[in-house]
């Protein structure tokens, strides 16, 4: 990219950044309940819920993030950013992105393939537009939460038996949920799973209830450490809607994929054709689900600064 274009982009971006008002420094993590986060065992636990819609009935409401807390500008002042080097870093990231953009190629006539992005913020800027990760991160204060890659050391699952159910029925439901895990792995999430017979040896426990008291079909609770790495989780799935209508296999598989998405670190999205929409109206992962999961697991856990 010609140096004049690079410098011009840097100057414009620096000027725009200088117009931002001063704001307090990023607050430290503290116990909160408004958005479902609570301190637990020196980690943070999060509870998310989802609902599946029967084909012949109205969609159930979701009680998670129904009224998200207002966003607070926690960016430091321009002077503080200059002193720390953050403003220069941000301008460099933006200029690098612009240098690799189709616009720069059109101006310069360059056809050189860009080098792969390695900086998390740069990677998000380049590839985030095809995902809902920017939406998730805006809601969560730019905190990336995910598991470590588990290709070599599979995630240990324990399935609780359903009281009163036959072994055949339990086996059929377990197979549906294992297939839901497989769908995310096929999408690019680097996590293999294995079943364990002892709940004490598990990292994720999956339970069944007849139905929830509120109009939801699933609930996921997981705990991450201070660095953002998820350490353990629990999924609870309903067998019936609140009105008593049973969830069919397709609906159970869909709500299973939704809750596993939460378990893996994804949040709700406004894309209503996504499996991670608050009201699950689809029966499989969308391309934006797959792209979001792949990008999430290319980012390190923690705050994107």
RAHUHU-V673652 format. One record per residue. N is the residue number from 0. RES is the residue in one small letter. OMEGA is omega in whole degrees, 0 to 359 (999 if undefined). Layout:
# RAHUHU-V673652
n = (N/N)
res = (RES/RES)
omega = (OMEGA/OMEGA)
This chain:
# RAHUHU-V673652
n = (0/1/2/3/4/5/6/7/8/9/10/11/12/13/14/15/16/17/18/19/20/21/22/23/24/25/26/27/28/29/30/31/32/33/34/35/36/37/38/39/40/41/42/43/44/45/46/47/48/49/50/51/52/53/54/55/56/57/58/59/60/61/62/63/64/65/66/67/68/69/70/71/72/73/74/75/76/77/78/79/80/81/82/83/84/85/86/87/88/89/90/91/92/93/94/95/96/97/98/99/100/101/102/103/104/105/106/107/108/109/110/111/112/113/114/115/116/117/118/119/120/121/122/123/124/125/126/127/128/129/130/131/132/133/134/135/136/137/138/139/140/141/142/143/144/145/146/147/148/149/150/151/152/153/154/155/156/157/158/159/160/161/162/163/164/165/166/167/168/169/170/171/172/173/174/175/176/177/178/179/180/181/182/183/184/185/186/187/188/189/190/191/192/193/194/195/196/197/198/199/200/201/202/203/204/205/206/207/208/209/210/211/212/213/214/215/216/217/218/219/220/221/222/223/224/225/226/227/228/229/230/231/232/233/234/235/236/237/238/239/240/241/242/243/244/245/246/247/248/249/250/251/252/253/254/255/256/257/258/259/260/261/262/263/264/265/266/267/268/269/270/271/272/273/274/275/276/277/278/279/280/281/282/283/284/285/286/287/288/289/290/291/292/293/294/295/296/297/298/299/300/301/302/303/304)
res = (x/x/x/x/x/x/x/x/x/x/x/x/x/x/x/x/x/x/x/x/x/x/x/x/x/x/x/x/x/x/x/x/x/x/x/x/x/x/x/x/x/x/x/x/x/x/x/x/x/x/x/x/x/x/x/x/x/x/x/x/x/x/x/x/x/x/x/x/x/x/x/x/x/x/x/x/x/x/x/x/x/x/x/x/x/x/x/x/x/x/x/x/x/x/x/x/x/x/x/x/x/x/x/x/x/x/x/x/x/x/x/x/x/x/x/x/x/x/x/x/x/x/x/x/x/x/x/x/x/x/x/x/x/x/x/x/x/x/x/x/x/x/x/x/x/x/x/x/x/x/x/x/x/x/x/x/x/x/x/x/x/x/x/x/x/x/x/x/x/x/x/x/x/x/x/x/x/x/x/x/x/x/x/x/x/x/x/x/x/x/x/x/x/x/x/x/x/x/x/x/x/x/x/x/x/x/x/x/x/x/x/x/x/x/x/x/x/x/x/x/x/x/x/x/x/x/x/x/x/x/x/x/x/x/x/x/x/x/x/x/x/x/x/x/x/x/x/x/x/x/x/x/x/x/x/x/x/x/x/x/x/x/x/x/x/x/x/x/x/x/x/x/x/x/x/x/x/x/x/x/x/x/x/x/x/x/x/x/x/x/x/x/x/x/x/x/x/x/x/x/x/x/x/x/x)
omega = (180/182/179/179/179/180/180/179/180/181/181/181/177/179/178/180/182/180/182/180/176/181/181/178/180/180/175/179/180/179/178/177/186/182/175/180/179/175/180/177/180/175/177/176/181/179/178/179/177/179/177/183/174/185/186/179/180/181/175/178/177/184/179/180/178/178/184/179/180/178/180/178/182/180/178/182/179/179/179/179/177/181/183/183/183/182/178/179/180/179/178/178/183/180/178/178/180/180/182/186/176/179/180/179/180/182/186/184/182/176/182/177/180/175/180/179/178/178/184/181/178/179/179/180/183/189/185/183/179/183/172/177/176/177/178/184/176/180/187/177/179/178/175/176/182/173/165/174/185/176/182/182/187/176/186/182/172/179/177/176/178/180/176/182/177/176/179/179/178/181/180/179/179/180/179/182/176/176/177/175/181/180/178/179/177/179/178/177/186/182/170/180/172/176/173/183/184/181/181/180/186/171/178/178/183/184/180/171/178/177/176/178/178/185/174/181/180/179/180/178/177/184/174/179/184/180/179/179/180/185/180/181/178/176/175/184/178/176/181/169/182/181/178/179/182/171/174/182/181/179/179/177/180/180/174/177/179/183/176/175/175/180/182/175/178/179/178/178/177/176/186/175/179/175/181/171/180/175/187/181/182/185/178/177/173/178/179/173/182/180/180/180/180/181/179/184/167/179/174/175/178/180/172/184/999)
